[in-house]
Amino acid sequence: MPFYFFRIRNGRYSGASERGTECADRNAAWRALTSTCADMAAGISRKLKQNSEWQMELLDEEKRPVFRIRIVAESLDDQADSPSFVHSAAAEH
């Protein structure tokens, strides 16, 4: 069975787990990612700053991203001072 690794990005911080998680297939890997992210979501939301982004990725054995979940906090009242990801996210809708 293939191994997958979690990576978290929060602002300038980025860190990947050293210990892999064994998953039978891509569907099992997706379930592992969503379950882990769900367990962390409340704590992340409480600490998230305005106009910031938090990401959790699942990497394959070669440390290439397979899946990504993003939580984006946007302040919509003053978009002129917002980071570029806020503008690009708004443009997609």
C-alpha positions as CSV (number, residue, x, y, z in Angstrom):
1,M,0.0,0.0,0.0
2,P,1.3,3.5,-0.8
3,F,2.3,6.0,1.9
4,Y,1.0,9.6,2.0
5,F,2.2,12.5,4.0
6,F,0.4,15.5,5.5
7,R,1.7,19.1,4.9
8,I,0.3,22.2,6.6
9,R,0.8,25.7,5.3
10,N,-0.2,28.7,7.4
11,G,1.3,32.1,6.3
12,R,5.0,31.7,6.0
13,Y,5.0,28.4,7.9
14,S,5.1,25.2,6.0
15,G,5.7,21.8,7.5
16,A,5.3,18.2,6.3
17,S,5.0,15.1,8.4
18,E,8.0,12.7,8.5
19,R,5.8,9.7,9.2
20,G,3.7,8.5,6.4
21,T,0.1,7.3,6.5
22,E,-0.7,4.0,4.7
23,C,-3.8,4.2,2.5
24,A,-5.2,1.5,0.2
25,D,-6.0,3.8,-2.7
26,R,-6.8,7.5,-3.6
27,N,-10.3,7.2,-2.1
28,A,-8.9,6.1,1.2
29,A,-6.3,8.8,1.1
30,W,-9.0,11.4,0.5
31,R,-10.9,10.1,3.5
32,A,-7.8,10.3,5.7
33,L,-7.2,13.9,4.6
34,T,-10.8,15.0,5.2
35,S,-11.1,13.2,8.5
36,T,-7.8,14.7,9.8
37,C,-8.8,18.2,8.6
38,A,-12.2,17.9,10.2
39,D,-10.6,17.1,13.5
40,M,-8.5,20.2,13.3
41,A,-11.0,22.7,11.7
42,A,-12.4,24.2,14.9
43,G,-9.0,25.0,16.4
44,I,-7.8,26.5,13.1
45,S,-10.9,28.7,12.7
46,R,-10.5,30.1,16.2
47,K,-6.8,31.1,15.5
48,L,-7.1,32.2,11.8
49,K,-6.3,35.9,11.2
50,Q,-8.2,38.1,8.8
51,N,-7.0,37.9,5.2
52,S,-5.0,34.8,5.7
53,E,-5.0,31.3,4.4
54,W,-4.5,27.8,5.9
55,Q,-3.9,24.7,3.8
56,M,-3.6,21.0,4.4
57,E,-2.2,18.9,1.6
58,L,-1.8,15.2,1.2
59,L,1.5,14.3,-0.5
60,D,2.4,11.1,-2.3
61,E,5.5,9.0,-1.5
62,E,7.6,11.4,-3.7
63,K,6.2,14.4,-1.7
64,R,4.1,15.7,-4.6
65,P,0.6,17.1,-3.7
66,V,-2.3,14.8,-4.4
67,F,-5.1,16.7,-2.6
68,R,-5.4,20.1,-0.9
69,I,-8.0,21.6,1.5
70,R,-7.9,25.4,2.0
71,I,-9.5,27.6,4.6
72,V,-9.4,31.2,3.5
73,A,-10.3,34.2,5.8
74,E,-11.3,37.3,3.8
75,S,-12.1,40.8,5.0
76,L,-14.5,42.1,2.4
77,D,-14.8,45.7,3.7
78,D,-11.4,47.0,2.5
79,Q,-10.3,44.9,-0.5
80,A,-7.7,47.4,-1.5
81,D,-5.4,46.3,1.3
82,S,-6.2,42.6,0.9
83,P,-3.6,40.0,-0.2
84,S,-3.7,38.9,-3.9
85,F,-5.4,35.5,-3.1
86,V,-8.4,37.4,-1.9
87,H,-8.8,39.2,-5.2
88,S,-8.2,36.1,-7.2
89,A,-10.8,34.1,-5.1
90,A,-13.3,36.9,-5.6
91,A,-12.7,37.0,-9.3
92,E,-13.5,33.2,-9.6
93,H,-17.1,33.7,-8.4
